[in-house]
Amino acid sequence: MPVQAIAMITITNKDALGAYREKAADALAKHGGSVVSADPEPIILEAATDVPDITALLSFPTVEAAKAWREDPDLADIHALRNTGGKSTIVVLPA
């Protein structure tokens, strides 16, 4: 059963994040993932931490696929771009 994940990013380096965005879709697709929706100006109802500049809803076929995407050593450089470009929190919502 598909699962969704919420990615929240507070931008610290626009150039690095732009480079990440160019590669993100292919990296997600490697593990069956995709972006369902993304918003560069999310509506925040409550925030216990930094308010994200960008929020995306991701979809993966399974929790294991989401974990494999994040832990894939071949994607380490792409994840590093995201982490250089901002502070991110990614939360999987199991079905």
HUVENNOR-V722790 format. One record per residue. N is the residue number from 0. PHI is phi as a letter, one per 30 degrees, with the letter a starting at -180 (NA if undefined). NEAR is the number of other ideal C-beta (glycine too) atoms within 12 Angstrom. Layout:
# HUVENNOR-V722790
N&PHI&NEAR / N&PHI&NEAR
This chain:
# HUVENNOR-V722790
0&NA&13 / 1&d&21 / 2&b&26 / 3&c&27 / 4&b&35 / 5&c&26 / 6&c&41 / 7&b&29 / 8&b&34 / 9&c&25 / 10&d&27 / 11&b&20 / 12&b&20 / 13&d&19 / 14&d&15 / 15&d&24 / 16&d&31 / 17&d&19 / 18&d&18 / 19&d&33 / 20&d&27 / 21&d&16 / 22&c&23 / 23&d&31 / 24&d&19 / 25&d&18 / 26&d&29 / 27&d&35 / 28&d&20 / 29&e&20 / 30&c&29 / 31&i&20 / 32&c&36 / 33&a&26 / 34&d&24 / 35&d&20 / 36&a&17 / 37&b&23 / 38&b&19 / 39&d&17 / 40&b&12 / 41&d&21 / 42&d&11 / 43&c&17 / 44&c&8 / 45&a&7 / 46&b&15 / 47&d&10 / 48&b&13 / 49&e&17 / 50&d&20 / 51&d&30 / 52&d&26 / 53&b&35 / 54&b&31 / 55&b&33 / 56&c&26 / 57&c&35 / 58&b&29 / 59&b&33 / 60&d&23 / 61&a&21 / 62&d&24 / 63&d&18 / 64&d&27 / 65&d&31 / 66&d&19 / 67&d&22 / 68&e&37 / 69&d&29 / 70&c&14 / 71&d&19 / 72&d&12 / 73&d&15 / 74&c&24 / 75&e&15 / 76&d&17 / 77&d&30 / 78&d&25 / 79&d&20 / 80&d&26 / 81&d&37 / 82&d&24 / 83&d&22 / 84&d&28 / 85&l&29 / 86&c&22 / 87&b&33 / 88&b&23 / 89&b&30 / 90&b&21 / 91&d&26 / 92&c&19 / 93&d&15 / 94&d&14
